[in-house]
């Protein structure tokens, strides 16, 4: 679940970074920062289990902070900042779901979280 989730979110983050890099009216620092975060997510998706478990938390925190800085400075379009913040929160939610599946006993989990 974590590998597929990280890969899908990583590809969505790469697309967001390309949308921030190529328009000339957007600042390059935001797009390249999001691209670096996306490449970390994609690298973590295909790494060992410990890094794969920690990657959603690190990437989600970094992307959320990066988006809040961009929204606070007013240097980027609002849709880019809010989209980056939404992706950061999605990474954090993925980390939370992965943590719940590993810590909570199987008989206490809701049905949609049971492993196939």
DSSP file (Angstrom, degrees, kcal/mol; ACC not computed):
  #  RESIDUE AA STRUCTURE BP1 BP2  ACC     N-H-->O    O-->H-N    N-H-->O    O-->H-N    TCO  KAPPA ALPHA  PHI   PSI    X-CA   Y-CA   Z-CA
    1    1 A X     >        0   0    0      0, 0.0     4,-2.3     0, 0.0     5,-0.2   0.000 360.0 360.0 360.0 -42.0    0.0    0.0    0.0
    2    2 A X  H  >  +     0   0    0      2,-0.2     4,-2.9     1,-0.2     5,-0.2   0.898 360.0  51.4 -69.8 -38.8    2.8    2.4    0.9
    3    3 A X  H  > S+     0   0    0      2,-0.2     4,-2.2     1,-0.2    -1,-0.2   0.946 114.5  42.1 -63.2 -48.0    4.8    1.7   -2.3
    4    4 A X  H  > S+     0   0    0      2,-0.2     4,-2.5     1,-0.2     5,-0.2   0.914 116.1  49.6 -66.1 -42.1    1.9    2.3   -4.6
    5    5 A X  H  X S+     0   0    0     -4,-2.3     4,-2.6     1,-0.2     5,-0.3   0.917 112.4  46.9 -63.3 -43.9    0.7    5.3   -2.6
    6    6 A X  H  X S+     0   0    0     -4,-2.9     4,-2.5     2,-0.2    -1,-0.2   0.895 112.8  50.1 -64.7 -39.3    4.1    6.9   -2.6
    7    7 A X  H  X S+     0   0    0     -4,-2.2     4,-2.2    -5,-0.2    -2,-0.2   0.926 113.6  44.4 -65.7 -44.3    4.6    6.3   -6.3
    8    8 A X  H  X S+     0   0    0     -4,-2.5     4,-2.1     2,-0.2    -2,-0.2   0.941 117.3  44.2 -66.8 -46.9    1.2    7.8   -7.3
    9    9 A X  H  X S+     0   0    0     -4,-2.6     4,-2.2    -5,-0.2    -1,-0.2   0.870 111.9  54.9 -65.5 -35.0    1.6   10.8   -5.0
   10   10 A X  H  X S+     0   0    0     -4,-2.5     4,-2.1    -5,-0.3    -2,-0.2   0.912 108.6  47.2 -63.6 -42.3    5.2   11.2   -6.2
   11   11 A X  H  X S+     0   0    0     -4,-2.2     4,-2.1     2,-0.2    -2,-0.2   0.886 111.7  50.8 -66.9 -37.8    4.1   11.3   -9.8
   12   12 A X  H  X S+     0   0    0     -4,-2.1     4,-1.9     1,-0.2    -1,-0.2   0.880 110.5  49.9 -65.1 -36.7    1.4   13.8   -9.0
   13   13 A X  H  X S+     0   0    0     -4,-2.2     4,-2.4     2,-0.2    -2,-0.2   0.865 107.5  53.5 -70.4 -35.9    4.0   16.0   -7.2
   14   14 A X  H  X S+     0   0    0     -4,-2.1     4,-2.3     2,-0.2    -2,-0.2   0.925 109.1  49.4 -62.3 -43.5    6.3   15.8  -10.2
   15   15 A X  H  X S+     0   0    0     -4,-2.1     4,-1.9     1,-0.2    -2,-0.2   0.895 110.7  50.3 -62.6 -39.0    3.5   17.1  -12.4
   16   16 A X  H  X S+     0   0    0     -4,-1.9     4,-1.2     1,-0.2    -1,-0.2   0.906 109.7  50.6 -64.5 -40.7    2.8   19.9   -9.9
   17   17 A X  H  X S+     0   0    0     -4,-2.4     4,-1.9     1,-0.2    -2,-0.2   0.890 109.1  50.7 -66.1 -37.4    6.5   20.8   -9.9
   18   18 A X  H  X S+     0   0    0     -4,-2.3     4,-2.0     1,-0.2     5,-0.2   0.861 107.3  54.3 -67.6 -33.5    6.5   20.9  -13.7
   19   19 A X  H  X S+     0   0    0     -4,-1.9     4,-0.6     1,-0.2    -1,-0.2   0.781 113.0  44.1 -67.7 -25.2    3.5   23.2  -13.7
   20   20 A X  H  < S+     0   0    0     -4,-1.2    11,-0.3    -3,-0.2    -2,-0.2   0.748 114.5  48.3 -88.9 -25.5    5.4   25.5  -11.4
   21   21 A X  H  < S+     0   0    0     -4,-1.9    -2,-0.2    10,-0.2    -3,-0.2   0.919 107.6  49.9 -81.1 -44.6    8.7   25.4  -13.3
   22   22 A X  H  < S+     0   0    0     -4,-2.0     2,-0.3    -5,-0.2    -3,-0.1   0.839  86.2  82.6 -77.7 -34.4    7.6   26.1  -16.8
   23   23 A X  S >< S-     0   0    0     -4,-0.6     3,-1.1    -5,-0.2     0, 0.0  -0.537  73.6-143.4 -66.6 133.6    5.4   29.1  -16.6
   24   24 A X  T 3  S+     0   0    0     -2,-0.3    -1,-0.2     1,-0.2     4,-0.1   0.706  93.6  64.1 -73.8 -17.7    7.7   32.1  -16.6
   25   25 A X  T 3  S+     0   0    0      2,-0.1     2,-0.3    -3,-0.0    -1,-0.2   0.642  88.8  81.4 -81.7 -11.9    5.6   34.1  -14.2
   26   26 A X  S <  S-     0   0    0     -3,-1.1     2,-0.2    -6,-0.1    50,-0.1  -0.692  91.2-105.9 -91.3 145.7    6.1   31.6  -11.4
   27   27 A X    >>  -     0   0    0     48,-0.5     4,-1.1    -2,-0.3     3,-0.5  -0.469  18.9-138.7 -71.7 140.4    9.3   31.7   -9.3
   28   28 A X  H 3> S+     0   0    0      1,-0.2     4,-2.6     2,-0.2     5,-0.3   0.817  95.8  68.7 -68.3 -31.4   11.8   28.9  -10.0
   29   29 A X  H 3> S+     0   0    0      1,-0.2     4,-1.5     2,-0.2    -1,-0.2   0.858 100.6  48.3 -59.9 -35.1   12.6   28.3   -6.3
   30   30 A X  H <> S+     0   0    0     -3,-0.5     4,-2.3     2,-0.2    -1,-0.2   0.947 113.0  45.6 -70.5 -47.5    9.2   26.9   -5.7
   31   31 A X  H  X S+     0   0    0     -4,-1.1     4,-2.1   -11,-0.3   -10,-0.2   0.899 114.9  46.2 -64.4 -42.5    9.1   24.5   -8.6
   32   32 A X  H  X S+     0   0    0     -4,-2.6     4,-2.1     2,-0.2    -1,-0.2   0.844 111.5  52.9 -71.8 -31.6   12.5   23.1   -8.1
   33   33 A X  H  X S+     0   0    0     -4,-1.5     4,-2.0    -5,-0.3    -2,-0.2   0.914 110.8  46.5 -65.8 -42.3   11.9   22.7   -4.4
   34   34 A X  H  X S+     0   0    0     -4,-2.3     4,-2.5     1,-0.2    -2,-0.2   0.875 110.9  53.5 -66.6 -36.7    8.7   20.7   -5.1
   35   35 A X  H  X S+     0   0    0     -4,-2.1     4,-2.4     2,-0.2    -2,-0.2   0.909 108.0  49.7 -64.1 -41.5   10.6   18.7   -7.7
   36   36 A X  H  X S+     0   0    0     -4,-2.1     4,-1.7     1,-0.2    -2,-0.2   0.904 112.1  48.1 -63.2 -40.7   13.3   17.8   -5.2
   37   37 A X  H  X S+     0   0    0     -4,-2.0     4,-2.0     2,-0.2    -2,-0.2   0.905 111.1  51.3 -66.0 -40.6   10.6   16.7   -2.7
   38   38 A X  H  X S+     0   0    0     -4,-2.5     4,-2.5     1,-0.2    -2,-0.2   0.892 108.2  51.0 -64.4 -39.9    8.9   14.6   -5.4
   39   39 A X  H  X S+     0   0    0     -4,-2.4     4,-2.3     1,-0.2    -1,-0.2   0.850 107.8  53.5 -68.2 -32.3   12.1   12.8   -6.3
   40   40 A X  H  X S+     0   0    0     -4,-1.7     4,-2.4     2,-0.2    -1,-0.2   0.910 109.7  48.7 -63.8 -41.3   12.6   12.0   -2.6
   41   41 A X  H  X S+     0   0    0     -4,-2.0     4,-1.6     2,-0.2    -2,-0.2   0.919 112.3  47.2 -64.9 -43.5    9.1   10.5   -2.5
   42   42 A X  H  X S+     0   0    0     -4,-2.5     4,-0.8     1,-0.2    -1,-0.2   0.886 113.3  49.0 -66.6 -37.6    9.7    8.4   -5.7
   43   43 A X  H >< S+     0   0    0     -4,-2.3     3,-0.6     1,-0.2    -2,-0.2   0.895 111.0  50.1 -66.9 -39.0   13.1    7.3   -4.4
   44   44 A X  H >< S+     0   0    0     -4,-2.4     3,-1.3     1,-0.2    -1,-0.2   0.788  99.8  65.8 -69.0 -27.3   11.5    6.3   -1.0
   45   45 A X  H 3< S+     0   0    0     -4,-1.6    -1,-0.2     1,-0.3    -2,-0.2   0.817 110.2  36.1 -64.5 -29.3    8.8    4.4   -2.7
   46   46 A X  T << S+     0   0    0     -4,-0.8    -1,-0.3    -3,-0.6    -2,-0.2   0.056 102.3  95.4-114.2  24.8   11.3    1.8   -4.0
   47   47 A X  S <  S-     0   0    0     -3,-1.3    -3,-0.1     1,-0.3   -44,-0.0  -0.278  85.0 -60.4 -99.3-171.0   13.7    1.8   -1.1
   48   48 A X     >  -     0   0    0     -2,-0.1     4,-2.4     1,-0.1    -1,-0.3  -0.109  56.8 -97.5 -67.4 170.4   13.9   -0.5    1.9
   49   49 A X  H  > S+     0   0    0      1,-0.2     4,-1.8     2,-0.2     5,-0.1   0.838 119.1  52.2 -64.7 -34.8   11.1   -0.9    4.4
   50   50 A X  H  > S+     0   0    0      2,-0.2     4,-1.7     1,-0.2    -1,-0.2   0.933 114.4  41.4 -69.4 -44.1   12.4    1.5    7.0
   51   51 A X  H  > S+     0   0    0      1,-0.2     4,-2.0     2,-0.2    -2,-0.2   0.876 113.3  54.3 -68.7 -37.1   12.9    4.3    4.6
   52   52 A X  H  X S+     0   0    0     -4,-2.4     4,-0.6     1,-0.2    -1,-0.2   0.837 109.2  49.0 -65.7 -32.4    9.6    3.5    2.9
   53   53 A X  H  < S+     0   0    0     -4,-1.8     4,-0.4    -5,-0.2    -1,-0.2   0.873 117.1  40.2 -73.2 -37.4    7.8    3.8    6.2
   54   54 A X  H  X S+     0   0    0     -4,-1.7     4,-2.0     1,-0.2     3,-0.4   0.707  96.9  79.9 -84.8 -20.5    9.4    7.1    7.1
   55   55 A X  H  X S+     0   0    0     -4,-2.0     4,-3.0     1,-0.2     5,-0.4   0.872  86.3  54.6 -63.3 -41.7    9.2    8.8    3.7
   56   56 A X  H  X S+     0   0    0     -4,-0.6     4,-2.1     1,-0.2    -1,-0.2   0.889 110.7  48.3 -60.3 -34.7    5.5    9.8    3.8
   57   57 A X  H  > S+     0   0    0     -3,-0.4     4,-2.1    -4,-0.4    -1,-0.2   0.939 116.0  41.9 -68.9 -46.0    6.1   11.7    7.1
   58   58 A X  H  X S+     0   0    0     -4,-2.0     4,-2.4     2,-0.2    -2,-0.2   0.925 118.8  43.9 -67.5 -44.8    9.2   13.5    5.9
   59   59 A X  H  X S+     0   0    0     -4,-3.0     4,-2.8     2,-0.2     5,-0.3   0.907 114.2  50.5 -67.9 -41.5    7.9   14.3    2.4
   60   60 A X  H  X S+     0   0    0     -4,-2.1     4,-2.1    -5,-0.4    -2,-0.2   0.908 112.7  45.9 -63.4 -42.0    4.5   15.4    3.8
   61   61 A X  H  X S+     0   0    0     -4,-2.1     4,-2.4    -5,-0.2     5,-0.2   0.932 115.1  47.0 -65.8 -45.4    6.1   17.7    6.4
   62   62 A X  H  X S+     0   0    0     -4,-2.4     4,-2.5     1,-0.2    -2,-0.2   0.919 114.4  46.1 -63.4 -44.2    8.5   19.2    3.9
   63   63 A X  H  X S+     0   0    0     -4,-2.8     4,-2.3     2,-0.2    -1,-0.2   0.877 112.5  50.6 -69.0 -36.9    5.9   19.8    1.2
   64   64 A X  H  X S+     0   0    0     -4,-2.1     4,-2.3    -5,-0.3    -2,-0.2   0.928 113.4  44.8 -65.8 -44.1    3.4   21.3    3.7
   65   65 A X  H  X S+     0   0    0     -4,-2.4     4,-2.4     2,-0.2    -2,-0.2   0.918 113.0  51.7 -64.8 -42.6    6.1   23.7    5.1
   66   66 A X  H  X S+     0   0    0     -4,-2.5     4,-2.1    -5,-0.2    -2,-0.2   0.900 111.9  46.7 -60.5 -42.1    7.2   24.6    1.5
   67   67 A X  H  X S+     0   0    0     -4,-2.3     4,-2.8     2,-0.2    -1,-0.2   0.894 111.2  51.0 -68.6 -40.0    3.6   25.3    0.5
   68   68 A X  H  X S+     0   0    0     -4,-2.3     4,-2.2     2,-0.2    -2,-0.2   0.882 110.7  49.2 -66.4 -36.9    2.9   27.4    3.6
   69   69 A X  H  X S+     0   0    0     -4,-2.4     4,-2.2     2,-0.2    -1,-0.2   0.922 112.4  48.3 -64.4 -43.7    6.1   29.4    2.9
   70   70 A X  H  X>S+     0   0    0     -4,-2.1     4,-1.2     1,-0.2     5,-0.8   0.908 114.0  45.7 -64.6 -41.8    5.1   30.0   -0.7
   71   71 A X  H  <5S+     0   0    0     -4,-2.8    -1,-0.2     1,-0.2    -2,-0.2   0.863 112.5  52.4 -68.4 -34.5    1.6   31.0    0.3
   72   72 A X  H  <5S+     0   0    0     -4,-2.2    -2,-0.2    -5,-0.2    -1,-0.2   0.856 110.5  45.6 -70.4 -35.4    2.9   33.3    3.0
   73   73 A X  H  <5S-     0   0    0     -4,-2.2    -1,-0.2    -5,-0.1    -2,-0.2   0.740  98.2-138.7 -79.2 -21.7    5.3   35.1    0.7
   74   74 A X  T  <5 +     0   0    0     -4,-1.2    -3,-0.1    -5,-0.2    -4,-0.1   0.669  65.4 124.6  73.3  16.4    2.7   35.5   -2.0
   75   75 A X      < +     0   0    0     -5,-0.8   -48,-0.5     2,-0.1     2,-0.3   0.638  61.3  53.8 -84.6 -14.3    5.2   34.7   -4.7
   76   76 A X  S    S-     0   0    0     -6,-0.7   -50,-0.1   -50,-0.1     2,-0.0  -0.756  96.8 -86.3-117.3 164.5    3.3   31.9   -6.3
   77   77 A X     >  -     0   0    0     -2,-0.3     4,-2.0     1,-0.1     3,-0.3  -0.368  38.2-121.7 -64.1 147.6   -0.1   31.4   -7.7
   78   78 A X  H  > S+     0   0    0      1,-0.2     4,-2.7     2,-0.2     5,-0.3   0.872 110.6  55.8 -62.2 -37.2   -2.7   30.5   -5.1
   79   79 A X  H  > S+     0   0    0      1,-0.2     4,-2.1     2,-0.2    -1,-0.2   0.867 107.5  49.3 -67.0 -33.9   -3.7   27.3   -6.9
   80   80 A X  H  > S+     0   0    0     -3,-0.3     4,-2.3     2,-0.2    -1,-0.2   0.925 113.1  46.5 -68.4 -43.6    0.0   26.1   -6.9
   81   81 A X  H  X S+     0   0    0     -4,-2.0     4,-2.2     1,-0.2    -2,-0.2   0.925 115.6  44.5 -64.3 -44.5    0.4   26.8   -3.2
   82   82 A X  H  X S+     0   0    0     -4,-2.7     4,-2.3     2,-0.2    -1,-0.2   0.864 112.7  51.9 -70.2 -34.5   -2.9   25.2   -2.2
   83   83 A X  H  X S+     0   0    0     -4,-2.1     4,-2.3    -5,-0.3    -1,-0.2   0.902 110.6  48.5 -66.5 -40.1   -2.3   22.2   -4.5
   84   84 A X  H  X S+     0   0    0     -4,-2.3     4,-2.3     2,-0.2    -2,-0.2   0.901 111.7  49.7 -66.0 -39.6    1.1   21.7   -2.9
   85   85 A X  H  X S+     0   0    0     -4,-2.2     4,-2.3     2,-0.2    -2,-0.2   0.899 110.1  50.8 -65.1 -39.6   -0.4   21.9    0.6
   86   86 A X  H  X S+     0   0    0     -4,-2.3     4,-1.8     2,-0.2    -2,-0.2   0.901 111.0  48.3 -64.5 -40.5   -3.1   19.4   -0.3
   87   87 A X  H  X S+     0   0    0     -4,-2.3     4,-2.3     2,-0.2    -2,-0.2   0.892 109.6  53.1 -66.9 -38.2   -0.4   17.0   -1.6
   88   88 A X  H  X S+     0   0    0     -4,-2.3     4,-2.0     1,-0.2    -2,-0.2   0.915 110.2  47.1 -61.3 -42.4    1.6   17.5    1.6
   89   89 A X  H  X S+     0   0    0     -4,-2.3     4,-2.2     2,-0.2    -1,-0.2   0.830 108.8  55.4 -68.4 -31.1   -1.4   16.6    3.7
   90   90 A X  H  X S+     0   0    0     -4,-1.8     4,-2.2     2,-0.2    -2,-0.2   0.899 106.9  50.0 -66.9 -40.0   -2.1   13.6    1.4
   91   91 A X  H  X S+     0   0    0     -4,-2.3     4,-2.3     2,-0.2    -2,-0.2   0.923 110.9  49.4 -61.6 -43.5    1.5   12.3    2.2
   92   92 A X  H  X S+     0   0    0     -4,-2.0     4,-2.2     1,-0.2    -2,-0.2   0.882 110.1  50.7 -64.3 -37.4    0.8   12.8    5.9
   93   93 A X  H  X S+     0   0    0     -4,-2.2     4,-2.7     2,-0.2    -1,-0.2   0.888 108.7  52.0 -66.0 -38.4   -2.4   10.9    5.6
   94   94 A X  H  X S+     0   0    0     -4,-2.2     4,-2.3     1,-0.2    -2,-0.2   0.914 110.4  48.6 -63.3 -42.1   -0.6    8.1    3.8
   95   95 A X  H  X S+     0   0    0     -4,-2.3     4,-2.2     2,-0.2    -2,-0.2   0.889 111.2  50.5 -63.3 -38.8    1.9    7.9    6.6
   96   96 A X  H  X S+     0   0    0     -4,-2.2     4,-2.6     2,-0.2    -2,-0.2   0.924 111.0  47.8 -65.4 -44.9   -0.9    7.9    9.2
   97   97 A X  H  X S+     0   0    0     -4,-2.7     4,-2.3     1,-0.2    -2,-0.2   0.899 112.3  49.7 -63.6 -39.8   -2.7    5.0    7.5
   98   98 A X  H  X S+     0   0    0     -4,-2.3     4,-1.4    -5,-0.2    -1,-0.2   0.908 111.5  49.0 -64.7 -40.8    0.5    3.1    7.2
   99   99 A X  H  X S+     0   0    0     -4,-2.2     4,-2.0     2,-0.2     5,-0.3   0.915 110.8  50.1 -64.3 -43.5    1.2    3.6   10.9
  100  100 A X  H  X S+     0   0    0     -4,-2.6     4,-2.2     1,-0.2    -2,-0.2   0.910 108.9  51.9 -62.7 -42.2   -2.3    2.6   11.9
  101  101 A X  H  < S+     0   0    0     -4,-2.3    -1,-0.2     1,-0.2    -2,-0.2   0.810 114.8  42.9 -65.2 -28.4   -2.0   -0.6    9.8
  102  102 A X  H  < S+     0   0    0     -4,-1.4    -1,-0.2    -3,-0.2    -2,-0.2   0.788 123.1  33.6 -87.3 -27.9    1.2   -1.6   11.5
  103  103 A X  H  < S+     0   0    0     -4,-2.0     2,-0.3    -5,-0.1    -3,-0.2   0.859 100.5  74.9 -98.8 -41.8    0.4   -0.7   15.1
  104  104 A X  S  < S-     0   0    0     -4,-2.2     5,-0.1    -5,-0.3     0, 0.0  -0.548  89.9-107.0 -78.1 136.0   -3.3   -1.4   15.6
  105  105 A X    >>  -     0   0    0     -2,-0.3     3,-1.7     1,-0.1     4,-0.6  -0.266  28.1-116.9 -60.2 149.2   -4.2   -5.1   15.9
  106  106 A X  G >4 S+     0   0    0      1,-0.3     3,-0.9     2,-0.2    -1,-0.1   0.824 112.2  57.1 -61.2 -34.6   -6.0   -6.6   12.8
  107  107 A X  G 34 S+     0   0    0      1,-0.2    -1,-0.3     7,-0.0    -2,-0.1   0.646 106.9  50.8 -74.1 -11.3   -9.2   -7.4   14.6
  108  108 A X  G <4 S+     0   0    0     -3,-1.7    -1,-0.2     2,-0.1    -2,-0.2   0.503  90.1  99.7 -99.7  -6.7   -9.5   -3.7   15.7
  109  109 A X  S << S-     0   0    0     -3,-0.9     5,-0.1    -4,-0.6     2,-0.0  -0.476  80.3-107.9 -78.9 148.4   -9.0   -2.2   12.2
  110  110 A X    >   -     0   0    0     -2,-0.1     3,-1.5     1,-0.1     4,-0.3  -0.355  37.7-106.5 -65.1 159.6  -11.9   -1.0   10.1
  111  111 A X  G >  S+     0   0    0      1,-0.3     3,-1.4     2,-0.2    -1,-0.1   0.837 115.8  60.8 -61.6 -35.1  -12.6   -3.3    7.1
  112  112 A X  G 3  S+     0   0    0      1,-0.3    -1,-0.3     3,-0.0    -2,-0.0   0.641 103.0  53.4 -71.5 -10.5  -11.2   -1.0    4.5
  113  113 A X  G <  S+     0   0    0     -3,-1.5    -1,-0.3    -7,-0.1    -2,-0.2   0.442  80.6 114.7 -99.8  -0.9   -7.8   -1.1    6.2
  114  114 A X  S <  S-     0   0    0     -3,-1.4     2,-0.2    -4,-0.3   -13,-0.0  -0.475  71.8-117.0 -70.9 138.4   -7.5   -4.9    6.2
  115  115 A X              0   0    0     -2,-0.2    -1,-0.1     1,-0.1    -2,-0.1  -0.514 360.0 360.0 -73.0 141.5   -4.7   -6.3    4.1
  116  116 A X              0   0    0     -2,-0.2    -1,-0.1     0, 0.0    -2,-0.1   0.507 360.0 360.0 -67.7 360.0   -5.8   -8.5    1.2
